Amino acid sequence: MALYKGFKSQEEIDAQYDVLTVDNDSDRLLASHFALSAETRSTYRAHLQIPYGPTRAEYLDIFTADQPNAPVLVFFHGGWWSLPISGPDHALCARGPVKRGITTIIVNYALAPHVSVSEIVRQARSAIAWVYRNIATYGGDPGALVAAGHSAGGHLVAMLALTDWQGEYGLPADTLKAGLPLSGLFDLDIFRYSWLAPKLLLDAETVHRESPLRHVRATGVEMLVSLGASESREFHRQSRTFAEAWQEAGNTAHFLPIPGETHLTVYATFADPASVLTEKVVELIRRCT
């Protein structure tokens, strides 16, 4: 008897999604990423730990491009909404975009189970609202705002693209011009049957409310839905299904597996200004802003 959509056990689900356990090289990869992020925060021109909300977890780092009125990329890190991984641990993702003239913001947010997934979504939206209202002070163009995120951060990007910016925040309806969900998670129901269940405390109502795939509509936000080509079939299913749904709803969507990359390496290609991912972000910003 199937546990969930053809999966017979939690172990089968975890094998698709628990990348830290499945990848024997995960500790080394993360350590190298964190070290490069620390070096980035100490050497790049940056404004660090700027509050965007009332709690201690709500802060962001701004890495400024060397040009006035620069387009803005806002990056949300992954970690299953719950792992002890922070925004500063992902500062390496600013290196490539900044070198290409894009002011890049790395967002930190609170983690489950201390807060709910719904609260994390609220914090992500608040970060975008803060950036829109304040980034001109740091030389960025609020009219050229794009969001990117990896894994759980990819989920947040999709939720941001579905936000009623005008009705809920008093901002322009097109506050977010484009999104790049990377290795994103778009239907949360499967995680009720995974090792994440006790951390995320997902009930049916939360799954429905916070699963972007269930709320896809025409928004005008162009999406570049990407992931590592070597990621598991479930990550591919999640991304491909979301890209197709986004396109079918009347939006523009592109599906781009990055050759040779895994879940733990694909986001780090943002560190290279000449990488496929950085180049695609530059192209996305040029088209949409």
C-alpha positions in Angstrom: 0.0 0.0 0.0 1.4 3.4 -1.0 2.1 6.0 1.7 2.0 9.0 -0.7 1.7 9.1 -4.5 3.5 5.8 -5.1 6.0 6.1 -2.2 5.6 3.1 0.0 7.6 4.5 3.0 9.1 7.6 4.6 12.5 6.2 3.8 11.7 6.4 0.0 10.6 10.0 0.3 13.6 11.0 2.4 15.9 9.4 -0.2 14.5 11.9 -2.7 14.7 15.0 -0.5 17.1 14.6 2.4 20.1 15.8 0.4 22.4 16.2 3.4 22.1 12.5 4.3 22.2 11.2 0.8 25.2 13.3 -0.3 28.3 11.9 1.5 30.2 15.1 0.5 27.7 17.5 2.0 29.8 18.5 5.0 32.8 19.5 2.9 30.7 21.3 0.3 28.8 23.3 2.9 32.0 24.2 4.8 33.6 25.5 1.6 30.5 27.5 0.8 30.3 29.0 4.3 34.0 29.9 4.1 33.6 31.7 0.8 30.6 33.5 2.2 32.6 34.7 5.2 35.3 36.0 2.9 32.6 37.8 0.8 31.2 39.5 3.8 34.6 40.8 4.9 35.9 41.9 1.5 33.0 43.1 -0.7 31.4 46.5 -0.3 28.4 45.7 2.0 25.9 47.0 4.5 25.5 44.1 7.0 22.7 43.0 9.3 20.2 45.7 8.5 16.8 45.0 10.2 13.8 44.7 7.9 11.4 43.6 10.6 10.9 43.6 14.4 12.5 40.3 15.4 16.2 39.5 15.7 16.1 37.1 12.8 14.7 39.6 10.4 17.8 41.2 8.8 19.5 41.4 5.5 23.0 42.1 4.0 23.2 44.4 1.0 26.1 44.0 -1.4 26.2 47.1 -3.6 27.2 47.1 -7.3 29.6 49.7 -8.5 27.1 51.7 -10.5 24.3 54.1 -9.6 20.6 53.0 -9.8 21.6 49.3 -10.1 19.1 46.6 -10.6 18.4 44.6 -7.4 18.5 40.8 -6.8 17.1 39.6 -3.5 18.2 36.1 -2.5 16.5 33.8 0.0 18.5 30.8 1.3 17.4 27.2 1.7 17.7 24.7 4.5 14.2 23.1 4.7 12.9 26.2 6.5 14.4 24.7 9.6 18.1 23.8 9.4 20.6 26.0 11.4 21.7 27.8 8.2 21.6 31.6 7.9 21.5 34.3 5.3 25.2 35.2 6.0 26.1 31.6 5.2 25.0 32.4 1.6 26.8 35.6 0.9 28.8 33.8 -1.8 25.6 34.2 -3.9 26.2 37.9 -4.2 29.7 37.6 -5.8 28.7 36.9 -9.4 25.7 39.3 -9.6 27.6 42.1 -8.0 30.4 41.7 -10.5 27.8 42.0 -13.2 26.4 45.3 -11.9 23.5 43.9 -9.8 23.1 45.0 -6.2 22.5 41.8 -4.3 20.7 41.4 -1.0 20.9 38.2 1.1 17.9 37.8 3.4 17.9 36.1 6.8 14.7 34.8 8.4 13.5 32.9 11.4 13.4 29.1 11.3 10.9 26.3 12.1 9.9 25.0 14.5 10.5 28.3 16.4 8.2 29.9 13.8 5.7 28.4 11.3 6.2 28.2 7.5 3.4 30.8 7.2 5.5 33.2 9.4 8.6 32.6 7.2 6.5 33.5 4.2 5.4 36.7 5.9 9.0 37.6 6.8 10.0 37.1 3.1 7.3 39.4 2.0 8.3 42.0 4.5 11.8 41.8 3.3 10.7 42.6 -0.2 8.6 45.5 1.0 11.5 46.9 3.0 13.8 46.6 0.0 11.4 48.4 -2.3 10.9 51.3 0.1 14.6 51.6 1.1 17.0 50.3 -1.6 17.3 53.7 -3.4 19.3 54.9 -0.3 21.9 52.2 -1.1 22.1 53.0 -4.8 19.6 50.4 -6.0 16.6 50.8 -8.3 13.3 49.7 -6.7 11.8 49.5 -10.1 14.2 46.7 -11.1 13.5 44.2 -8.3 14.0 40.4 -8.9 13.9 37.6 -6.3 15.9 34.4 -6.3 16.0 31.6 -3.8 17.3 28.1 -3.3 15.3 25.1 -2.1 13.1 26.4 0.7 14.1 29.8 -0.7 12.7 28.8 -4.0 9.4 28.1 -2.3 9.5 31.7 -0.9 10.2 33.2 -4.4 7.1 31.5 -5.7 5.0 32.8 -2.8 6.4 36.3 -3.4 5.3 36.1 -7.0 1.8 35.4 -5.8 1.6 38.3 -3.3 -0.9 41.1 -3.6 1.6 43.9 -3.2 -0.9 46.6 -3.8 -3.7 45.3 -1.6 -1.5 44.0 1.3 1.4 46.4 1.3 0.3 49.5 -0.6 3.1 49.0 -3.2 2.8 48.8 -7.0 1.2 45.6 -8.2 4.4 44.9 -10.2 6.8 45.4 -7.3 8.4 42.0 -8.1 9.5 42.0 -11.8 10.8 38.4 -12.0 11.6 35.4 -10.0 14.3 32.6 -10.0 13.2 29.7 -7.9 16.2 27.3 -7.8 15.6 23.7 -6.7 12.3 25.0 -5.4 9.6 23.2 -3.4 6.1 24.1 -4.7 3.7 21.6 -3.2 4.4 21.0 0.5 2.0 18.0 1.0 4.7 15.4 0.6 6.7 16.7 3.5 3.9 15.7 5.9 5.2 12.1 5.3 8.9 12.9 5.5 11.5 13.4 8.2 10.5 17.1 8.2 7.0 16.5 9.6 7.9 17.1 13.3 9.9 20.2 12.4 7.4 21.9 10.1 4.1 20.8 11.8 2.2 21.0 8.5 -1.5 20.5 8.7 -3.8 20.3 5.7 -4.8 24.0 5.9 -1.2 25.2 6.0 -0.2 22.9 3.1 -2.9 24.4 1.0 -2.3 28.0 2.0 1.5 27.8 1.6 1.9 25.6 -1.5 2.4 28.0 -4.4 1.4 25.3 -6.9 -2.1 25.4 -5.6 -2.5 29.1 -6.1 -0.9 29.7 -9.5 -2.5 32.5 -11.5 -1.6 35.2 -14.0 0.7 37.7 -12.2 2.9 39.1 -14.9 6.0 37.9 -13.0 8.4 36.1 -15.4 9.9 32.9 -13.8 13.2 31.2 -14.5 12.6 27.8 -12.8 16.0 26.1 -12.4 17.8 23.3 -10.6 20.8 21.1 -10.8 20.5 18.6 -13.6 21.8 15.9 -11.3 19.2 16.5 -8.6 16.7 13.8 -7.7 13.6 13.0 -9.8 11.4 14.6 -7.1 13.1 17.9 -7.3 12.8 17.7 -11.1 9.1 16.9 -10.8 8.4 19.8 -8.4 10.2 22.3 -10.7 8.9 21.1 -14.0 5.3 20.9 -12.7 5.5 24.4 -11.4 7.1 25.8 -14.5 4.4 24.2 -16.6 1.6 25.5 -14.4 3.0 29.0 -14.3 3.1 29.1 -18.1 -0.4 27.6 -18.5 -1.8 30.4 -16.2 -0.7 33.0 -18.7 2.7 33.9 -17.3 6.1 33.5 -18.9 8.2 30.6 -17.5 11.4 28.9 -18.4 12.7 25.6 -17.1 16.4 25.3 -16.9 18.3 22.3 -15.5 22.0 23.3 -14.9 24.3 20.5 -16.3 26.6 18.9 -13.9 25.2 20.5 -10.7 23.6 18.9 -7.7 21.3 20.3 -5.0 24.3 21.4 -2.9 26.4 22.9 -5.7 23.9 24.6 -8.0 23.3 27.7 -5.9 27.1 28.2 -5.4 27.5 28.9 -9.1 26.1 32.4 -8.3 29.7 33.0 -7.0 31.0 32.9 -10.6 30.1 36.0 -12.7 30.5 33.9 -15.8 28.4 30.9 -14.7 25.3 29.8 -16.6 23.1 30.8 -13.7 24.6 34.3 -13.3 24.3 34.9 -17.0 20.7 33.8 -17.0 19.9 36.2 -14.1 21.5 39.1 -16.0 19.4 38.2 -19.1 16.2 37.9 -16.9 16.8 41.3 -15.4 17.4 42.9 -18.7 14.2 41.5 -20.1 12.0 42.3 -17.1 13.2 45.7 -15.8 
